[in-house]
Amino acid sequence: MPFSDIASTPSPAPGTPPQARGRGLSILLTLTCIVIVAAGIREASTIITPILAAAFISMIAILPLGFLQGKLGLPRWIALLAVLALTIGGALGIGYYLSQSATDIKPLLPEYERRIDGFILEGLGELKARGVDIDPERILAEAHNWKIADFADVIVLSLAKVLQNFLFVLLVSAFIIAEASSFPAKMRVAFPTAMRSAGLSNVVDKIRSFLVVITELNLVMAAVNWVACAALGVPFAFLLSFLVFFLNYIPTIGSIAASLIVVGIALVSHGWGVAIAMAAVQAVLGVVVGSVLQPRMLGSRLGLSPLVVLLSLVVWGYLLGVAGMFFAVPLTIIVKIVLDSTDDLRSLSVLLGDAASAREAGKR
């Protein structure tokens, strides 16, 4: 019996209209399925995460493949080799640079800790001078339970865990890029109805559009940060710029974390003057990119409520770990489009969307 027939079967319980009972059962079954699927995703996160990373890398890498074949007229195999070499070589080069940067930073951490202790004592001394009943030495001793070196070790261990899947991600990305030209034809044969209704193609187009725009904006922010770091003499300019580029894939939280890291390094390396100047750069970037460029370039292509974007970080972060926060928006776009293409669940899609999406859904 079809799922919809089961969900609409009236219960024999007296006193409740059959349609209300059927609707309630349908909602209950839907929520049960969501919980089961979420539990499965969480359990399989170690497998799903590298595959998702490979898929998103491939979506961006496929764009130069089309350019080389279409605009420059290169044979497919030459264009494919060029894109694969660029993708794999770039990833390996960045990985090598990050490992070298981590090695260079570690000897500086004790000096950075001493400078941070000085800033903390200075601030606590100001508070005590203004009549606040505190013991600066005791607070500083408690603060030493958290060490920058310990935090750095956590980051190194996390990077090592990522690098364990690094070669697998590159290998899967290479095969996805190699299959790119034949994949649309396979999808049309495998899912003819969905492709004719623009469901699956809409998913791919929206995700690719989002990834391309966000990547372009992140590159702009990284370039501006590199120029600012170089001009102000902040060390590890390329590393900090890469962190800005990488962390800004996480909506809102990522940009705040990247700004704090850049300003923090400027503070411990050059003092308050350079830190304030770098904070001003971060503030201007946040306003220009976050409030002007991003809404104009994305427009209505995202179609998600700002509240849903924020909550998606929590949900996908719980299901897939830190990697889920990077994939939160693309995955939520997929969920919204799938819900929108299902008659019984279209109301949930409206709840996930922004005001423009709700008005458009109301006209149908």
PLY file of the C-alpha trace (Angstrom):
ply
format ascii 1.0
element vertex 364
property float x
property float y
property float z
element edge 363
property int vertex1
property int vertex2
end_header
0.00 0.00 0.00
1.43 3.47 -0.84
2.73 5.63 2.01
0.10 8.33 1.38
-2.71 5.75 1.58
-1.40 4.48 4.92
-1.04 8.00 6.26
-4.61 8.91 5.24
-6.27 5.76 6.60
-8.79 6.92 9.26
-8.34 5.61 12.81
-11.28 3.96 14.47
-10.92 6.17 17.57
-14.21 8.05 18.13
-14.61 11.80 18.48
-11.94 12.86 15.97
-12.63 13.75 12.31
-11.07 11.18 9.96
-9.15 13.85 8.02
-7.58 15.25 11.21
-6.57 11.78 12.36
-5.05 11.02 8.96
-3.13 14.31 8.92
-1.80 13.67 12.42
-0.60 10.19 11.49
1.09 11.56 8.37
2.96 14.18 10.43
3.98 11.55 12.98
5.32 9.21 10.31
7.18 12.08 8.62
8.87 13.10 11.87
9.77 9.46 12.54
11.39 9.16 9.12
13.32 12.39 9.66
14.69 11.12 13.00
15.69 7.77 11.46
17.43 9.43 8.50
19.22 11.90 10.80
20.44 9.07 13.03
21.72 7.22 9.96
23.56 10.32 8.71
25.21 10.81 12.10
26.34 7.20 12.27
27.73 7.29 8.72
29.29 10.76 9.03
32.85 9.45 8.64
31.91 8.09 5.21
29.53 10.85 4.12
31.81 13.81 4.96
34.72 13.05 2.57
32.26 12.17 -0.22
30.47 15.50 0.27
33.81 17.34 0.24
34.76 15.61 -3.00
31.39 16.45 -4.57
31.62 20.15 -3.71
35.25 20.40 -4.84
34.24 18.78 -8.13
31.35 21.23 -8.65
33.83 24.11 -8.61
36.56 22.28 -10.57
34.13 21.34 -13.35
33.67 25.03 -14.26
37.20 25.48 -15.70
36.73 22.16 -17.49
33.80 23.61 -19.43
35.77 26.80 -20.09
38.77 24.93 -21.48
36.58 22.77 -23.71
34.01 25.35 -24.78
35.85 28.65 -24.93
39.38 27.51 -25.78
38.35 24.46 -27.81
40.80 22.09 -26.16
40.23 18.34 -26.56
38.39 16.80 -23.63
41.31 14.71 -22.42
43.70 17.66 -22.38
41.19 19.85 -20.53
40.52 17.02 -18.08
44.22 16.49 -17.37
44.74 20.23 -16.89
41.85 20.52 -14.41
42.93 17.40 -12.50
46.52 18.64 -12.31
45.34 22.06 -11.12
42.99 20.59 -8.50
45.35 17.96 -7.11
48.47 20.14 -7.36
46.74 23.09 -5.71
45.39 20.95 -2.88
48.76 19.31 -2.23
50.53 22.67 -2.37
48.15 24.24 0.14
48.44 21.19 2.39
52.24 21.40 2.35
52.21 25.13 3.08
49.80 24.70 6.00
51.96 21.98 7.54
55.04 24.21 7.22
53.16 27.16 8.73
52.08 25.04 11.70
55.73 24.11 12.26
56.79 27.78 12.12
54.05 28.97 14.49
54.58 26.47 17.30
57.89 27.97 18.60
56.21 31.39 18.81
53.29 30.23 20.96
55.05 30.63 24.37
55.92 34.26 23.51
52.34 34.88 22.37
51.09 33.41 25.66
53.28 35.77 27.67
51.97 38.76 25.73
48.39 37.63 26.25
49.11 37.31 29.99
50.34 40.90 29.93
47.14 42.12 28.24
45.00 40.19 30.73
46.88 41.58 33.76
46.68 45.09 32.34
42.92 44.83 31.83
42.29 43.27 35.24
44.48 45.90 36.88
42.34 48.63 35.31
39.19 46.96 36.65
40.70 46.65 40.16
41.75 50.30 40.09
38.14 51.23 39.34
36.93 49.45 42.47
36.08 46.00 41.13
36.83 43.36 43.78
39.04 40.93 41.84
42.35 39.17 42.29
44.24 39.50 38.97
46.86 36.89 39.86
44.24 34.28 40.81
42.19 34.92 37.66
45.32 34.67 35.54
46.26 31.38 37.23
42.81 30.00 36.43
43.12 31.26 32.88
46.29 29.22 32.50
44.15 26.09 32.61
43.50 27.00 28.97
46.69 27.24 26.94
47.22 28.42 23.41
49.58 25.51 22.94
46.85 23.08 23.99
44.43 24.74 21.61
47.04 24.53 18.85
47.47 20.82 19.55
43.72 20.34 19.14
43.87 22.15 15.79
46.82 20.02 14.66
45.01 16.82 15.63
41.90 18.00 13.77
43.98 18.79 10.68
45.62 15.37 10.91
42.18 13.78 10.94
41.21 15.78 7.87
44.42 14.79 6.09
43.62 11.12 6.68
40.74 11.55 4.24
42.63 14.01 2.04
43.86 11.51 -0.55
40.47 9.79 -0.62
38.75 13.13 -1.25
41.15 13.95 -4.08
40.71 10.50 -5.62
36.91 10.71 -5.54
37.04 14.29 -6.88
39.20 13.13 -9.79
36.72 10.41 -10.74
33.75 12.77 -10.41
35.46 15.33 -12.68
36.32 12.57 -15.16
32.66 11.48 -15.21
31.34 15.04 -15.47
30.58 14.99 -19.19
28.60 11.74 -19.11
26.89 12.25 -15.75
23.98 14.46 -16.98
23.08 11.87 -19.65
23.08 9.12 -17.00
20.82 11.20 -14.76
18.35 11.80 -17.60
18.11 8.05 -18.18
18.04 7.08 -14.49
15.60 9.78 -13.32
13.67 10.95 -16.40
10.69 12.38 -14.51
12.78 14.31 -12.00
15.03 15.73 -14.70
12.06 16.76 -16.85
10.52 18.57 -13.88
13.84 20.38 -13.30
14.02 18.98 -9.78
17.48 17.41 -9.82
18.92 19.92 -12.25
17.61 22.71 -10.02
19.45 21.22 -7.06
22.75 21.11 -8.93
22.32 24.60 -10.41
21.48 26.22 -7.08
24.33 24.56 -5.22
26.86 25.34 -7.96
25.64 28.96 -8.09
25.97 29.30 -4.31
29.43 27.71 -4.21
30.76 29.84 -7.07
29.49 33.10 -5.59
30.72 32.29 -2.07
34.11 31.20 -3.42
34.48 34.44 -5.38
33.56 36.54 -2.32
35.89 34.54 -0.08
38.73 35.08 -2.55
38.08 38.82 -2.43
38.13 38.81 1.37
41.29 36.69 1.46
43.06 39.00 -1.01
42.13 42.12 0.97
43.30 40.46 4.18
46.62 39.51 2.59
47.19 43.09 1.43
46.28 44.45 4.89
48.54 41.95 6.69
51.44 42.69 4.35
50.98 46.45 4.69
50.74 46.34 8.50
53.51 43.78 8.92
51.30 41.09 10.47
53.11 37.72 10.26
51.78 34.66 8.44
49.82 36.80 5.96
49.09 33.95 3.55
48.08 31.56 6.33
45.71 34.11 7.86
44.27 34.90 4.44
43.69 31.20 3.81
41.87 30.91 7.14
39.68 33.87 6.16
38.92 32.20 2.83
38.23 28.81 4.40
36.24 29.86 7.48
33.95 32.20 5.56
32.25 29.16 4.03
30.60 28.88 7.47
27.85 31.55 7.51
28.11 34.25 10.20
30.08 32.22 12.75
32.93 31.55 10.34
33.46 35.20 9.46
33.44 36.18 13.16
35.97 33.45 14.01
38.24 34.44 11.10
38.14 38.11 12.11
38.99 37.29 15.74
41.95 35.14 14.69
43.38 37.83 12.40
42.90 40.61 14.96
44.30 38.38 17.73
47.49 37.65 15.78
47.86 41.36 15.00
47.45 42.16 18.69
50.01 39.69 20.07
52.54 40.46 17.34
52.31 44.26 17.06
50.11 45.62 19.84
46.88 47.59 20.02
47.50 50.04 17.16
47.88 47.40 14.46
45.09 45.31 16.03
42.65 48.23 15.87
43.62 48.92 12.26
43.10 45.24 11.37
39.76 45.24 13.22
38.69 48.22 11.09
39.62 46.28 7.93
37.54 43.31 9.13
34.58 45.56 9.92
34.67 47.24 6.50
34.95 43.84 4.79
32.01 42.53 6.80
29.82 45.46 5.80
30.85 45.58 2.14
30.83 41.83 1.47
28.16 40.65 3.92
25.68 43.50 3.52
26.28 44.71 -0.06
28.04 42.24 -2.36
26.67 38.94 -1.06
22.94 39.87 -1.18
23.43 41.46 -4.61
25.34 38.52 -6.11
23.25 35.76 -4.56
19.93 37.57 -4.79
17.05 35.14 -4.38
19.10 32.12 -5.47
19.64 31.04 -1.87
15.96 31.10 -0.92
16.59 30.33 2.77
15.48 32.20 5.86
18.40 33.75 7.80
17.13 31.95 10.92
17.14 28.64 9.04
20.72 29.29 7.87
21.81 29.80 11.48
19.92 26.75 12.75
21.29 24.64 9.90
24.79 25.21 11.31
23.67 23.59 14.57
21.82 20.70 12.93
24.43 19.75 10.32
27.24 20.41 12.79
25.63 17.89 15.15
25.11 15.33 12.38
28.44 15.66 10.54
30.72 17.44 12.99
32.66 20.58 12.10
32.59 19.63 8.40
28.80 19.78 8.52
28.99 23.49 9.31
30.88 24.09 6.04
28.28 22.11 4.08
25.28 23.42 6.05
23.90 25.84 3.45
24.29 23.59 0.36
22.78 20.63 2.24
19.87 22.75 3.46
19.28 23.95 -0.11
19.08 20.29 -1.19
16.60 19.51 1.59
14.45 22.53 0.70
14.30 21.66 -3.00
13.47 18.01 -2.25
10.68 19.11 0.11
9.41 21.60 -2.45
9.12 18.88 -5.09
7.03 16.66 -2.77
3.35 17.57 -2.48
2.93 16.25 1.07
6.01 18.09 2.40
5.84 21.37 0.47
4.63 23.20 3.58
7.93 22.39 5.31
9.79 23.86 2.34
7.86 27.11 2.79
8.90 27.24 6.45
12.57 26.86 5.45
12.41 29.59 2.82
12.64 33.35 3.06
9.78 35.84 2.62
10.21 35.96 -1.19
9.99 32.16 -1.43
6.84 32.16 0.70
5.17 34.76 -1.54
6.12 32.76 -4.62
4.75 29.57 -3.08
1.50 31.38 -2.21
0.93 32.25 -5.89
1.02 28.59 -7.00
0 1
1 2
2 3
3 4
4 5
5 6
6 7
7 8
8 9
9 10
10 11
11 12
12 13
13 14
14 15
15 16
16 17
17 18
18 19
19 20
20 21
21 22
22 23
23 24
24 25
25 26
26 27
27 28
28 29
29 30
30 31
31 32
32 33
33 34
34 35
35 36
36 37
37 38
38 39
39 40
40 41
41 42
42 43
43 44
44 45
45 46
46 47
47 48
48 49
49 50
50 51
51 52
52 53
53 54
54 55
55 56
56 57
57 58
58 59
59 60
60 61
61 62
62 63
63 64
64 65
65 66
66 67
67 68
68 69
69 70
70 71
71 72
72 73
73 74
74 75
75 76
76 77
77 78
78 79
79 80
80 81
81 82
82 83
83 84
84 85
85 86
86 87
87 88
88 89
89 90
90 91
91 92
92 93
93 94
94 95
95 96
96 97
97 98
98 99
99 100
100 101
101 102
102 103
103 104
104 105
105 106
106 107
107 108
108 109
109 110
110 111
111 112
112 113
113 114
114 115
115 116
116 117
117 118
118 119
119 120
120 121
121 122
122 123
123 124
124 125
125 126
126 127
127 128
128 129
129 130
130 131
131 132
132 133
133 134
134 135
135 136
136 137
137 138
138 139
139 140
140 141
141 142
142 143
143 144
144 145
145 146
146 147
147 148
148 149
149 150
150 151
151 152
152 153
153 154
154 155
155 156
156 157
157 158
158 159
159 160
160 161
161 162
162 163
163 164
164 165
165 166
166 167
167 168
168 169
169 170
170 171
171 172
172 173
173 174
174 175
175 176
176 177
177 178
178 179
179 180
180 181
181 182
182 183
183 184
184 185
185 186
186 187
187 188
188 189
189 190
190 191
191 192
192 193
193 194
194 195
195 196
196 197
197 198
198 199
199 200
200 201
201 202
202 203
203 204
204 205
205 206
206 207
207 208
208 209
209 210
210 211
211 212
212 213
213 214
214 215
215 216
216 217
217 218
218 219
219 220
220 221
221 222
222 223
223 224
224 225
225 226
226 227
227 228
228 229
229 230
230 231
231 232
232 233
233 234
234 235
235 236
236 237
237 238
238 239
239 240
240 241
241 242
242 243
243 244
244 245
245 246
246 247
247 248
248 249
249 250
250 251
251 252
252 253
253 254
254 255
255 256
256 257
257 258
258 259
259 260
260 261
261 262
262 263
263 264
264 265
265 266
266 267
267 268
268 269
269 270
270 271
271 272
272 273
273 274
274 275
275 276
276 277
277 278
278 279
279 280
280 281
281 282
282 283
283 284
284 285
285 286
286 287
287 288
288 289
289 290
290 291
291 292
292 293
293 294
294 295
295 296
296 297
297 298
298 299
299 300
300 301
301 302
302 303
303 304
304 305
305 306
306 307
307 308
308 309
309 310
310 311
311 312
312 313
313 314
314 315
315 316
316 317
317 318
318 319
319 320
320 321
321 322
322 323
323 324
324 325
325 326
326 327
327 328
328 329
329 330
330 331
331 332
332 333
333 334
334 335
335 336
336 337
337 338
338 339
339 340
340 341
341 342
342 343
343 344
344 345
345 346
346 347
347 348
348 349
349 350
350 351
351 352
352 353
353 354
354 355
355 356
356 357
357 358
358 359
359 360
360 361
361 362
362 363
